Amino acid sequence: MPKVGKPAPEFTTMSYQNGDFEEVSLSDYEGQWKIVFFYPGDFTFV
């Protein structure tokens, strides 16, 4: 469970990059600054 002020847990998800979908994980960006940005309501009828 993610917690404020703690390191993010390892995860894998789908990403849209360079016109294609690909699987990415947090460890793919080891040693780099990261910003996780998402829209929880996108593509829904909320």
C-alpha positions as CSV (number, residue, x, y, z in Angstrom):
1,M,0.0,0.0,0.0
2,P,1.5,3.4,-1.0
3,K,2.1,5.8,1.9
4,V,2.8,9.5,1.8
5,G,6.5,10.3,2.5
6,K,7.6,6.7,1.7
7,P,9.2,5.3,-1.4
8,A,6.8,4.1,-4.1
9,P,6.2,0.4,-4.2
10,E,7.4,-1.4,-7.4
11,F,4.7,-1.6,-10.0
12,T,4.2,-2.5,-13.7
13,T,1.6,-0.8,-15.9
14,M,0.8,-0.1,-19.6
15,S,2.1,3.2,-21.0
16,Y,1.5,4.9,-24.4
17,Q,4.8,6.1,-25.8
18,N,5.9,7.0,-29.3
19,G,2.6,5.9,-30.8
20,D,2.5,2.5,-29.2
21,F,1.5,0.8,-26.0
22,E,4.2,-0.8,-23.9
23,E,4.6,-2.2,-20.5
24,V,6.8,-0.1,-18.1
25,S,7.7,-0.6,-14.5
26,L,9.1,1.7,-11.8
27,S,12.4,-0.1,-11.9
28,D,12.8,0.9,-15.6
29,Y,13.6,4.4,-14.4
30,E,16.0,3.5,-11.5
31,G,18.2,6.4,-10.5
32,Q,16.1,9.0,-12.4
33,W,13.5,11.5,-11.2
34,K,10.0,10.3,-11.7
35,I,6.5,11.8,-11.7
36,V,3.6,9.4,-11.7
37,F,0.6,11.3,-13.3
38,F,-2.7,9.8,-14.1
39,Y,-6.4,10.6,-14.6
40,P,-8.5,8.2,-12.5
41,G,-11.7,9.3,-14.3
42,D,-10.5,9.4,-17.9
43,F,-12.5,7.3,-20.4
44,T,-15.3,6.8,-17.8
45,F,-18.8,8.2,-17.6
46,V,-18.2,9.7,-14.2
